[in-house]
Amino acid sequence: MDNKISCVVFLLVLTRFFIGIIGNPPDWNKTGSFLDVPTNPPEPCGEDTPCGWGLYDRFSREVDSYMQNRNCYCEEGTACYRQEDNRMKLAFIYRCRVSDPRDTGEYNPW
């Protein structure tokens, strides 16, 4: 009898331990992918703050995926344009700049 009680107590403690480590399940958006919700409402992206990144393959330099900065946004009259290449992080960096209808540069890939 004591073995059964000890086993049950041990399982309850172990379960509580793993729940504490894992925590609550993440929020998911409508498409089923993980939604990283910022803790503060987004603000306009500053001059030095990227509005997004294009992560690319080391050899082909083709973009595998795009990540939009969820902590800031481009203000009206601006758009998120590819501005620089960070080869150490294997990413094109996008920043907000004034929209120009004649510009054919890559912008807002998401």
C-alpha contacts under 8 A as a table, 3 or more apart, distances in Angstrom:
res1	aa1	res2	aa2	distance
1	M	4	K	5.24
1	M	5	I	6.42
2	D	5	I	5.14
2	D	6	S	5.99
3	N	6	S	5.08
3	N	7	C	6.00
4	K	7	C	5.05
4	K	8	V	6.15
5	I	8	V	5.13
5	I	9	V	6.09
6	S	9	V	5.15
6	S	10	F	6.01
7	C	10	F	5.05
7	C	11	L	6.16
8	V	11	L	5.12
8	V	12	L	6.18
9	V	12	L	5.10
9	V	13	V	6.16
10	F	13	V	5.17
10	F	14	L	6.04
11	L	14	L	4.99
11	L	15	T	5.96
12	L	15	T	5.09
12	L	16	R	6.12
13	V	16	R	5.13
13	V	17	F	6.09
14	L	17	F	5.01
14	L	18	F	6.36
15	T	18	F	5.28
15	T	19	I	6.19
16	R	19	I	5.10
16	R	20	G	6.14
17	F	20	G	5.16
17	F	21	I	6.42
18	F	21	I	5.01
18	F	22	I	6.02
19	I	22	I	5.17
19	I	23	G	5.53
19	I	24	N	7.98
20	G	23	G	5.27
22	I	25	P	7.76
26	P	34	F	6.96
26	P	35	L	7.74
27	D	34	F	6.47
27	D	35	L	5.91
27	D	36	D	7.74
28	W	31	T	7.80
28	W	32	G	5.58
28	W	33	S	5.73
28	W	34	F	4.89
28	W	35	L	5.25
29	N	32	G	5.46
29	N	33	S	5.97
29	N	34	F	6.51
29	N	35	L	5.58
30	K	33	S	7.66
36	D	70	R	7.78
37	V	70	R	7.46
38	P	41	P	6.87
38	P	42	P	7.53
38	P	70	R	6.56
38	P	71	N	6.02
40	N	71	N	7.54
41	P	71	N	7.19
42	P	70	R	6.78
42	P	71	N	4.64
42	P	72	C	4.55
42	P	73	Y	6.68
43	E	71	N	6.70
43	E	72	C	4.68
43	E	73	Y	6.31
44	P	72	C	5.10
44	P	73	Y	4.87
44	P	74	C	5.69
44	P	75	E	5.85
45	C	48	D	7.87
45	C	49	T	5.56
45	C	50	P	7.00
45	C	51	C	6.35
45	C	72	C	4.87
45	C	73	Y	5.38
45	C	74	C	5.86
45	C	75	E	7.70
45	C	95	R	7.96
45	C	96	C	6.96
46	G	49	T	5.03
46	G	50	P	7.95
47	E	95	R	7.47
47	E	96	C	7.30
48	D	95	R	7.56
49	T	95	R	6.80
50	P	53	W	7.36
50	P	69	N	7.03
50	P	93	I	6.35
50	P	94	Y	5.47
50	P	95	R	4.71
50	P	96	C	7.42
51	C	68	Q	6.16
51	C	69	N	5.03
51	C	72	C	6.68
51	C	73	Y	6.34
51	C	74	C	6.99
51	C	80	C	6.10
51	C	93	I	8.00
51	C	94	Y	5.61
51	C	95	R	5.08
51	C	96	C	6.33
52	G	66	Y	7.23
52	G	67	M	5.46
52	G	68	Q	4.24
52	G	69	N	5.00
52	G	80	C	7.36
52	G	93	I	6.29
52	G	94	Y	4.97
52	G	95	R	6.93
53	W	66	Y	5.71
53	W	67	M	5.20
53	W	68	Q	6.53
53	W	69	N	7.87
53	W	91	A	6.07
53	W	92	F	5.56
53	W	93	I	4.78
53	W	94	Y	5.71
54	G	63	V	5.84
54	G	64	D	7.46
54	G	65	S	5.95
54	G	66	Y	4.45
54	G	67	M	6.43
54	G	91	A	5.26
54	G	92	F	4.87
54	G	93	I	6.57
54	G	94	Y	7.74
55	L	63	V	5.47
55	L	64	D	5.83
55	L	65	S	5.43
55	L	66	Y	6.10
55	L	67	M	7.78
55	L	90	L	5.96
55	L	91	A	4.36
55	L	92	F	6.50
56	Y	60	S	7.90
56	Y	61	R	5.19
56	Y	62	E	5.21
56	Y	63	V	3.94
56	Y	64	D	5.15
56	Y	65	S	7.07
56	Y	90	L	5.68
56	Y	91	A	5.77
56	Y	92	F	7.59
57	D	60	S	5.63
57	D	61	R	4.81
57	D	62	E	5.64
57	D	63	V	6.43
57	D	64	D	6.56
57	D	90	L	7.05
58	R	61	R	5.63
58	R	90	L	6.37
63	V	66	Y	7.40
66	Y	109	P	7.08
66	Y	110	W	6.68
67	M	110	W	7.73
68	Q	110	W	7.12
69	N	72	C	6.01
69	N	73	Y	7.33
70	R	73	Y	7.38
74	C	78	T	5.82
74	C	79	A	5.84
74	C	80	C	6.52
74	C	96	C	5.46
74	C	97	R	7.95
75	E	78	T	5.63
75	E	79	A	7.62
75	E	96	C	7.89
76	E	79	A	7.93
77	G	98	V	5.93
77	G	99	S	5.86
78	T	96	C	5.88
78	T	97	R	5.02
78	T	98	V	4.17
78	T	99	S	4.80
79	A	95	R	7.92
79	A	96	C	5.21
79	A	97	R	5.68
79	A	98	V	6.37
79	A	99	S	5.56
79	A	107	Y	6.71
79	A	108	N	6.78
80	C	94	Y	5.76
80	C	95	R	5.20
80	C	96	C	4.41
80	C	97	R	6.54
80	C	107	Y	5.21
80	C	108	N	5.23
81	Y	94	Y	5.08
81	Y	95	R	5.56
81	Y	96	C	6.18
81	Y	97	R	6.80
81	Y	105	G	6.93
81	Y	106	E	5.85
81	Y	107	Y	4.13
81	Y	108	N	6.59
82	R	92	F	6.53
82	R	93	I	5.81
82	R	94	Y	4.19
82	R	95	R	6.53
82	R	105	G	7.33
82	R	106	E	5.87
82	R	107	Y	6.09
83	Q	92	F	7.42
83	Q	93	I	5.89
83	Q	94	Y	5.37
83	Q	95	R	6.22
84	E	92	F	5.80
84	E	93	I	5.19
84	E	94	Y	7.06
85	D	90	L	7.77
85	D	91	A	6.13
85	D	92	F	4.46
85	D	93	I	5.99
86	N	89	K	5.58
86	N	90	L	5.93
86	N	91	A	5.34
86	N	92	F	6.01
86	N	93	I	6.95
87	R	90	L	4.67
87	R	91	A	6.43
88	M	91	A	7.95
94	Y	107	Y	7.72
99	S	103	D	7.83
100	D	103	D	5.32
101	P	104	T	7.87
106	E	109	P	7.25
